[in-house]
Structure formats: C-alpha cells, structure tokens
Amino acid sequence: METRKLGASDLEITAIGIGAWAIGGAGYAFGWGEQDDQESIGAIHKGLEAGINWIDTAAVYGLGHSEEVVAKALKGLALRPYVFTKCERSWDSEGQIVKSLKRESIRQECENSLRRLQIDAIDLYQIHWPEPDEDIEEGWTTLAELQQEGKVRHIGVSNFNATQMARAQKIAPITSLQPPYSIIRRGIEEEILPYVLENGIGVIGYSPMASGLLSGAMTIERAAALPADDWRSRSVEFQEPKLSHNLAIAAKLGEVAARHGRTAGEAAIAWTLHHPAVTAAIVGIRHPGQVAGVAGALSFRLTDSEVAEIEQVV
C-alpha cells in the first residue's frame, strides 16, 4: 500500500485515514445523530482491512465517546494503526463545550485521552482549534512538553491560519496541519497551503466529501430528513440555495468517477489529494458498507484535465 511521509515526522501514512467524528454519535452540539457502536467498530475494522493505517479522532467527538469506541475497535489487534487525536475542546459536567489552551487543561486532556484510547502514547496530538487565540503559545508549549515526555510522539495543529502557525513554529516545529478542504470549501488555498509547502508541514485535510454532500449518496430528500440532533440539519450547505448547487457538483464528480469504475466520493477525495500540499485526507465512515465507496481513494487519482472539468461546474 502506498504511504506518504507526514511532514518531517517518521509517520508513513496512507492517502486516506479513518475519520471518527461521526462515530461519536449524538448528545452534544456537533453530533451526527444516533450511532450504533458495533457498526462503528465494524466500519473501523473494514477500513483497516482495506489497507488504511491511521485513525483521526478528538476528545470532544461524542464528549469522549469516539475515543472509547476507537479503543474497543483496536483491542486485540495484532497490528495497531496510528492513532491521532486532539485537545483544546473539553466539556463541563452539563456537557457544555469548554475552549482552553491552558497548560493544566491540556495536560489533563492528554491523560484523559490516553486513558480512553487505552494506549501508552498518542501518535499525533493536535490542537483542535486556535481558541483562545491569546493562549496559542501556552498551548503549543504544553504540547511540546508532552512530546518531550513521550506521552505523544508528534504534535500538530488543526484549523490554524498561517500567522498562527508562524507563532507556534517559533516554539517548536509543527508536524502537520489539519484544515477543512474540499472542492466546495477552498479558503485555505490562498495563504495557508503555500505556507505549509514552504515550511515542510504535512497536511491531513478533513471533510473532503463535505460531510457527505459529495459522496454521491446525498439527495434533496435525504438532506431534508436529517434528524435535529445531526449538526448537518443546521448547515447552510445542506439547505437551499446551496444544496442544489452542491449536489450538481457531486453529480459531476460521479460522472468523472464512473469512467474509472469509482464513486463520486472517491473522486471528491481524489480532488482534495490532487493539491501538492495535501499529504492525506480524513474520510469519515459510520458503518462497514461505506468503506467500499471510499477505499478506492487509497490509490485513485484524477488527471489535471479531469480536475479542470470538475471545477467548471463549481
């Protein structure tokens, strides 16, 4: 299986990784609705069987539940995939999300994640959001300390802009950036992607299929039927007038993909991977049946002319 080196680290990762946001389930502000844990575990196993060698989760996904499900899925495996998770988003006794980059908070979050994941060290520990901005230096210094102590192997950031990354770089090298990136969300192209290319920072893009919009399985009817506890029901991308346009892009992706016997979702992922700054893409899966529709993105690539054809619709 082809792998790619993540930044300046020794992590050799496959072109796509298993995203564990949705398997956190419902019960918090950014949940995806009810989720069956056994289906989640089956999906992870299926993804690993397909050759994927890393999983990305976060403490806040399901308020700790996603990490716990990942641990159950990995228990007893002869060969464990790389495990990436994130800090900065925690929660109080009432389930309200708390944003903190304070040293004490991050150190406690790291211990909690290690316990939930049932591992001795986190392969890549990331600051989830640069909030509060004024505490970025304190937070990044703490991650560097955790790396020196061996609790985490590599450290990265998520949702940072170029200026914020430059501030962190003065303290310790950044292994990777995790930004949102898809054909309908391209804001990082102007400043952020050039910065990471220049500075040798790896990129693991999230939501390459725009949270299912570009998978080829989303329809107007399905979008309208999303349950209230699924955050997508409140997203403008899943509502008109944007919804129809997004589905038209998905249709074009499906048309191009069909020439290769691939799915629209695989073409959407391949579009994200086409950018030279992008190391790999995070692909969310919720049940085993979804793996067949995305696993081809481990090797499927678009030509320059196909990328241009798809972008004409945009």
N, C-alpha and C positions, 0 to 999 in steps of 0.2 A: 504494500500500500504506500502510495506517495505521501511523504510528510514534508513539512516546511518548518524551518527554524524560526522560533518566535523571538524577534528582536535579537538581543545579544545573549540570550539565555541558552541553556543546553536542552530546552524543551523542543522536541521534534514532534509537531502536531499534524494531524490530518487536516485536509482542507475544510472540513466541517466538524463541528463539535455538537454535542447534545446540550440543548438549552433546557434548563429545568425550572424556568419561571412558571409556566402553566401548571406543572405538577404540584405546585404549592397549594393549588385549589382555591377555595373561596374563603370568606371570613375576614377579609381586610380590603382596604381601599383599591388595591390594584390586583385583585384576584381575578381568576378566569372562570369562575363558576365551580360547581361541584366536580370533583375529580376522584376517580377510583384509584386507590393506591396500588392495587395489584396490576391494573392496566399501566400505570406509570412504571412500575418495576419491569413489566413485560416489555414496554417500549424501550427502556434503557438497555435491557438485555439484547433486544433485537438490533438496536443501534450498534452495540459493541460487536455483535456477531457480524454485522455488515462491514466492520473494519474501523469504525470511529474510535479514536483513542483518547478523547478528553470530554469532560463534562463541565459545564459552567452553571453555577447556581449563585445564590445570595442568601444571607441570613434572613432578609426581610420577606423573601418569597414564601407566602403562607405563614409568616411570622415563625420561622424556624422549621416549618413542616417539610419544605422542599429538601433541606439538608438531611432531615431524618429519613426521608424516602430514598434519597441517593445512597445513604449508608446501608439501608436494607437491601437495595439492589446490588451493592458491591460486596456484601458479606459473603465470604466463602469463595470469591472468585480467585482463580489461580494467578491471573494477571490483572492487576488493577489499573484502570485508566487514570490519566492525570485528572486531578480534581481542582477546579478553580472556584473560588467563592469571593464574597465581598463584605466590606464593613461600611460603617457610617450611618446606615439606616437601622435603628433598633426600634423598640416599642415599649410602651409603659404597661401597667397592669390592666388597663382597659383596652389594650390593643391599638392605641393611638401611636402612629409612627413618630419617632424622635430622630432628629438630624444632629449628629455630633461628630466632630473630628478631634475631640479632646483625647489626650493620651490615655487617661484612665478608662474612658468609654471604649476606645478601640482595643485596648489590651483585654478588657473583659469580653468584648465581642469575639475576639480571636479565640479565647478559651472556650466560649460557648460553641463556636463553630467547630472547633476540634472535637469537642465532646459529642455534638450532634452527628458529625460526619464519621466519628469513630476512627480517626486517623491520627498519626503522630505529627505530621507536618502537612501544611497546605501547599500544593504545588505552585499556585499563583494566587496571591491575596491582593485584592483590588479595592481602592476607594470607590464606592458606588457612585456618589455624586460629590462635586466640589462645594459642599454646603456644610456650615457657613464658609463663605469664601475667605474670610479673615483668618480662619483656622487651618488652612491648607498646609502651611509649613509645620504646624504642630502634628497634624495627622500624618503627613508624609515622613516626618522624622520618626514617628512611632512605628510605622511600617518598616522603616529601615532597621530599627532596633529589633523588631520581631524577626527580621531576616537574619540578622547577626546572631540571634539566639537560637536559630534553627527551627523556630515554630512555623515559619513559612519559607519556601525555597526561593520564590521570586515575587517581586512586587510590581503592581501596575495600577493604572487609573482608568476610570470609566466616566464618560460624559464631560471630560475636561476640554477646555479650549487651548489654543496654542500658548497664550500668555500664562495660563495656569500651569501648563506642563513645564514651561520655562522656569517658573518659580520652583517647582518640585525638583527639577533637574539640578538646581544649584545645591541641593541637599544630598540626593542620591539618584543614581540612574533609574530611568523608567524602563521596565521590560516591555510593557505593552499598554496600548490604549484600547478601550472597548467603547466604541461610539455606535449610535444608530446609523445604519447605512443601507439604503435600498434605492431602487430606481425612482421611487416617489418621495424619497427623503435624502436630499443630496447636499445639505448645507455644509457638510464638512469638507467639500471638495476645494473650496477657495483658499482656506488658510491652514486648516488642521491637517489634511493629508499631505500637503507639501512639507509641513513642519516635521511630521513623523518620518517621512522619507529622508529628509536631510539629517535627522538625528538618530537614525537607526532604531527607531521604536517600532515594535511589532503592532499589528492591528488585528483584533478579532471583532469584526462587525456584528452587531446584533440586529435582529428583525429584518433579515434580507428579504423575507417574504411579506414584510409589513404586517406581522401578526396574523397571518393567514389570508390577507386580502389578495395576495398574488400567488396563492397556492394552486389556483385553478378549481378549488372546491367551494369557494365563497360565491354566493349569489345574493341578489337583492332580497330575496325572501329569507334566506338564512341570516343575513345581517339584521333584518327587521325582527327576527325571532330570538336574537341573543338575549339571554336572561339578564335581569337587572344586576346580578352580582358578578357579571362579566364586564370588566372595565371597558371593553371594546364597544359596548352598547352606548357609551357616553362619548366615544371618539368621533370627531368630525370627519375623519377619513372613512368611517363606516356609515356616514349619513350623506344624503344628497345636499349639494350637487356634486360633492367629491366622489361619492361611492360609484356612480355610473362611470365616471372617467377612470377610476382605479380599476374597475372590472374590465374596461376596454383595454387597459394596459395588460392585465392578466390574460386576456384573450389573445393578444399579440404574442405574449410570451409563450402561451400554449401552442400557437401556430408555428413559431420557430422551433420550439422544443419537439413537436411532433415529427419534424423531418429527421430527427435523430432517435426517435422512439423514447423520448424523455417527456417529463411533465412540465407544466408551467412553473411549478415551484422550483424544480431543478434549474430551469432557465433563469428564474429570478435570482437564485443563489449564484449561478454562474455569472450573471451580470455584475453582482457585487464583487465577486472574486476577480473580475476582469481588470480592476484597477490595480496598478503595480504596487500601491502602498498597502493593500489588504493582504494579510497573511492567511487568514481563515475567517469563516463565518459561523455564527452560532445559530443552530437550527432547532427550534422548539418542537418536541414530539410529546404527545399525550397518550397515545395507545399504539400497540405494535403495528397495526395496519398502516400507520402513517409513514413508517420507515421506508417502505418500498417506493414511496413517491418522492423521497428526498435523497436517498442513499446514492443515487447516480451522480449527485453533485460532488462526490468524492473525486470524480475524475472528469466529468462532463465540462467542457469549456466552450465558450462562444467565440466566433471569429470577430474581427473588427467590423466586418460588413454586417454581421448579424446584430451586433451591438448598435450600430448606426440605424439599422432597420427598426429595431425595437424603440429606439429613442425618438424616432419620427412621430410615434403615437403620443409620446409624452409632450 
